[in-house]
Amino acid sequence: MANKLPPLNALRAFEASARQLSFTKAAEELFVTQAAISHQIKSLEEHLGIKLFMRKNRSLLLSEEGQSYYLDIKDIFTALHEATEKLLARGAKGAITVSMQPSFAIQWLVPRLNTFNQLHPEIDVRIKAVDQADNSLTEDVDIAIYYGRGRWSGVYAEKLHTEYLVPVCSPLLLQGKKPLETVADLTQHTLLHDTSRRDWKRWFKEVGVKGANVNHGAIFSHSSMVLQAAIYGQGVALVNSVLAKPDIDMGRLIVPFEHVLISKSSFYIVCREEQMGLGKIASFREWVLNTVRSEEDLNNETY
């Protein structure tokens, strides 16, 4: 039975042509050429062994068999259209699960989330915190923020920020017995590390300062923790400028020296390629990208 069914493209061409009684209008509706419609109709007639259309006085008419066939299949196409519209409408609202590292959620997403909620009250955002190495879109996740170099298979990833690593510390470290006045003064202070010690090693190499004890100081698995340690005056941290910005703006942290590192890794917004156009996913993705771009244009600053 299944082998006797005509190709769907031929049926679409027939339905549109029968409804409009015009190959030209059917071609415009389906974004193909009139020749392509004629070819599909001919193919369908040969497949069925039945003449579906006839021409009379330069007008296109359905044959008796064609009229009967159109009346039988038109409701099927209407049902397909309604089912598709229903699916897309459901995809444009409801709950969306977003996974990301806790630091990005705390420092960037949560302070801005109310804006998205006001724009899209029909979408409930569920935030799922994941470890840094857990870059995977599990079945319960719709969209994610990954950290890395953008090399992930099977997903569509778009870069958010270029990551600038900046030194930050509590304003209290500018005072006391060992005030921070020059880069060389860092050799007298505890260095705090975000994930590894490599970044501080690169930073000191670029500024040309030797003698800093980069092999000591606490290592934190999440940026939010190293930021908190710096706020409490436990040392000087080298952190993502975007994640540190809220605390810098509030005066809890300062940037004592201008030199920055450009990281090879960045934050990316990621979703499944086949779901990019799904309403709620597209809405959240576009909001994140537009927010990032508007803030970059507004700030227009280099750390």
C-alpha positions, -999 to +999 in steps of 0.1 A: +000+000+000+027+025+010+045+020-024+013+032-042+013+066-025+024+094-048+054+116-038+045+144-014+059+171-036+037+160-064+007+160-041+015+195-029+017+207-065-016+191-073-034+205-042-022+241-048-030+239-085-064+224-079-072+250-053-062+279-074-069+264-108-036+279-120-001+264-124+013+299-123-003+308-089+007+274-075+043+280-085+043+314-068+028+299-036+053+270-035+083+292-046+091+271-077+088+276-114+057+269-135+077+243-154+084+225-121+046+225-113+038+211-147+064+184-143+051+174-109+015+172-122+026+151-152+045+128-129+015+125-106-009+117-135+016+091-148+019+076-113-019+073-110-027+066-146-054+092-145-058+126-162-063+152-134-066+185-153-078+196-187-076+230-205-106+248-220-105+282-235-071+289-220-085+281-185-073+252-163-101+229-151-101+198-130-112+166-147-140+146-130-115+123-114-093+153-105-122+170-087-130+140-067-093+134-058-089+171-047-120+170-025-106+139-008-071+152-001-077+189+007-088+182+042-056+162+047-035+192+038-056+215+059-050+191+089-013+190+082-012+228+081-031+231+114-010+205+131+022+224+121+008+257+133-002+241+166+033+227+170+050+260+163+026+279+186+034+254+214+071+258+207+068+296+211+057+294+247+059+272+278+091+263+296+126+264+283+155+248+301+189+266+298+221+250+311+253+269+319+281+272+345+269+287+378+292+317+375+277+328+342+242+324+356+250+343+388+271+371+373+255+376+339+221+359+333+202+363+366+207+401+369+192+405+333+166+378+333+138+401+344+141+419+310+135+386+291+106+378+314+090+411+306+095+407+269+083+371+269+059+364+298+046+333+280+080+316+284+092+302+318+130+300+320+145+271+340+182+275+347+202+243+351+237+248+366+263+224+352+300+218+358+325+235+334+334+202+316+297+192+312+292+206+277+263+184+266+228+191+255+209+164+274+173+157+265+160+179+292+180+210+280+168+232+252+196+257+250+230+262+267+259+285+274+292+267+267+326+278+276+354+269+252+367+275+217+335+269+198+344+234+185+314+212+193+299+188+169+262+184+163+252+219+177+250+255+165+272+277+186+275+315+184+302+334+203+290+359+229+320+378+242+357+379+235+370+370+269+394+396+284+410+385+316+416+414+340+433+415+374+408+425+402+411+430+439+393+446+469+399+484+472+414+475+506+445+461+490+454+496+478+461+504+515+480+487+543+515+476+547+519+463+511+498+487+490+494+478+453+510+507+434+529+490+406+527+456+389+558+445+407+539+449+440+519+418+430+549+397+440+540+406+476+504+395+474+485+363+472+473+354+437+439+338+433+433+314+404+403+307+383+404+270+374+442+269+368+475+288+373+482+291+336+465+325+332+486+343+358+517+328+343+509+342+309+499+376+324+532+380+342+552+369+311+534+395+290+540+423+315+576+412+320+576+409+358+595+380+374+594+367+409+556+364+413+547+332+432+521+318+408+524+283+421+506+293+453+472+307+461+438+290+460+424+276+428+386+279+424+365+258+401+340+286+394+345+322+386+319+334+411+339+318+439+372+335+429+354+368+426+340+364+461+375+356+475+388+388+459+359+409+473+368+397+508+404+408+503+419+373+501+442+382+472+443+394+436+423+374+410+426+373+372+391+369+359+367+373+330+360+410+326+323+405+318+317+383+349+336+408+371+318+439+357+289+439+382+313+439+412+335+465+396+305+487+389+294+484+425+329+493+438+334+459+455+363+452+431+388+474+413+411+468+384+445+479+397+464+475+364+454+479+328+471+450+312+447+423+301+449+388+286+428+379+256+417+343+263+415+317+236+382+305+251+349+323+253+313+319+261+290+306+234+252+302+231+245+268+219+214+249+206+206+220+184+208+230+147+173+216+139+157+236+167+172+270+160+139+283+146+117+269+173+098+298+189+109+298+225+145+288+217+148+314+190+134+341+213+158+333+241+188+330+218+180+363+200+175+381+234+209+369+247+227+379+215+209+413+213+217+420+250+253+412+246+256+434+215+237+464+229+259+463+261+291+462+241+280+492+220+270+510+252+302+503+271+326+505+242+355+501+265+386+480+267+399+466+299 
